[in-house]
Structures are given as structure tokens and as C-alpha cells.
């Protein structure tokens, strides 16, 4: 049977935060699932790294696993830290900036 989730051990308790590591001057990502209706990705941002303003055709939910990020949605700026969750609506430009090193779990849900 084809696995729909990848890059993570099955039938084992793991810490999401430990599955992606910081690298100096980089944004590191680890895709757990990529499909037509759903995308699951882990990210580790070094301090000062960013994803510039863009929009998505799906609703994007970010769960901060470590550190602190500045997240811009439209014209609003939010400060998110470990444990926080924020949803970036489809079609609205958004950007992320690492105020310090941070890790996030990104879930994007697309229309079927």
C-alpha cells in the first residue's frame, strides 16, 4: 500500500520539532505530505530568514514549534511564538520573518 505521509517514522512517537534542523543563513523544509487537497511541511528558519509576500490558493495554518516569527497577513503584522497557531486565508498575501530562529508546522488545505 502506498504511504501518503513520508519523511517520518510510522508507528513511533516523535517530536515534530526534532524532524527539521536549523542551518545558518537558510530556511530548511521537510515535506511530510503533498497532494491535491493537502500539504504538510515542517520548516526551520535561521534568524533573519524569510518567505517574502505571496498568496496561496489554499488556507494555510501555521503552528509555531520553536522560537518566534513575525507573520504578515494582508496589512496586519502578527508576532507568533512557540505554541501559537495562526491561519493565513487563501488568496490573501502573507509573509513570514524569523525574528529569531523558529520552526513551524505548515498545513495547507486546498479546495477539493
C-alpha positions as CSV (number, residue, x, y, z in Angstrom):
1,X,0.0,0.0,0.0
2,X,1.3,3.5,-0.9
3,X,2.2,5.7,2.0
4,X,0.5,9.1,1.9
5,X,2.7,10.6,4.6
6,X,6.5,10.4,4.1
7,X,9.8,11.5,5.8
8,X,8.6,10.5,9.2
9,X,8.7,7.1,11.0
10,X,5.4,5.2,11.3
11,X,4.1,3.7,14.5
12,X,6.6,5.6,16.6
13,X,6.1,8.6,18.9
14,X,8.3,11.5,17.6
15,X,8.7,15.2,18.3
16,X,7.8,17.3,15.2
17,X,10.3,19.9,16.2
18,X,13.2,17.4,16.1
19,X,12.4,16.4,12.5
20,X,13.9,19.6,11.0
21,X,17.1,21.3,12.0
22,X,18.4,24.9,11.8
23,X,21.1,25.7,9.3
24,X,22.9,29.0,9.3
25,X,21.5,31.5,6.8
26,X,18.9,29.1,5.5
27,X,15.3,28.1,5.5
28,X,15.1,24.3,5.8
29,X,12.0,22.4,4.9
30,X,10.8,18.8,5.2
31,X,7.7,17.7,3.3
32,X,5.5,15.2,5.1
33,X,2.7,15.1,2.5
34,X,2.0,16.8,-0.7
35,X,-1.3,16.2,-2.5
36,X,-4.0,17.9,-4.5
37,X,-6.0,18.8,-1.4
38,X,-3.5,18.9,1.4
39,X,0.1,19.8,2.1
40,X,2.0,19.1,5.3
41,X,5.5,20.7,5.7
42,X,8.0,21.4,8.5
43,X,10.2,24.4,8.3
44,X,13.3,25.7,10.3
45,X,14.2,29.3,9.7
46,X,17.5,30.8,10.8
47,X,17.2,34.3,12.4
48,X,16.6,36.9,9.8
49,X,15.5,34.5,7.1
50,X,12.1,35.0,5.5
51,X,9.5,33.9,3.0
52,X,8.5,37.0,1.1
53,X,4.9,38.1,0.5
54,X,2.9,35.6,-1.7
55,X,-0.6,34.2,-1.7
56,X,-1.9,30.6,-1.9
57,X,-5.0,29.1,-3.3
58,X,-5.4,27.2,0.0
59,X,-5.9,28.1,3.6
60,X,-2.6,27.8,5.4
61,X,-2.3,27.0,9.1
62,X,1.0,27.6,10.9
63,X,1.8,26.1,14.2
64,X,5.0,27.5,15.8
65,X,7.1,24.7,17.2
66,X,10.0,26.7,18.5
67,X,11.2,30.3,18.5
68,X,9.4,33.4,17.3
69,X,8.2,34.7,14.0
70,X,6.7,37.8,12.5
71,X,3.8,36.9,10.2
72,X,2.2,39.4,7.9
73,X,-1.3,38.7,6.5
74,X,-2.6,41.4,4.2
75,X,-1.7,44.7,6.0
76,X,-1.7,43.1,9.5
77,X,1.5,42.0,11.3
78,X,1.3,39.3,14.0
79,X,4.0,38.1,16.4
80,X,3.8,34.3,17.0
81,X,5.9,32.3,19.4
82,X,6.2,28.6,20.4
83,X,2.8,27.0,20.8
84,X,0.9,29.7,18.8
85,X,-1.2,28.8,15.8
86,X,-2.4,31.3,13.0
87,X,-4.4,30.7,9.8
88,X,-3.5,32.6,6.7
89,X,-6.6,32.7,4.4
90,X,-6.5,31.6,0.8
91,X,-6.0,34.5,-1.7
92,X,-4.6,37.0,0.9
93,X,-0.9,37.9,0.6
94,X,1.2,36.7,3.5
95,X,4.9,36.6,4.5
96,X,7.0,35.2,7.4
97,X,10.1,36.6,9.0
98,X,12.3,34.9,11.6
99,X,12.7,37.4,14.5
100,X,14.9,34.7,16.0
101,X,15.4,31.1,14.9
102,X,12.0,29.4,14.6
103,X,10.4,26.2,13.5
104,X,6.9,25.7,12.2
105,X,4.5,23.0,11.0
106,X,2.6,24.3,8.0
107,X,-0.8,22.7,6.9
108,X,-2.3,23.9,3.7
109,X,-5.8,22.8,2.8
110,X,-7.0,23.3,-0.8
111,X,-10.5,23.1,-2.3
112,X,-11.3,19.6,-3.5
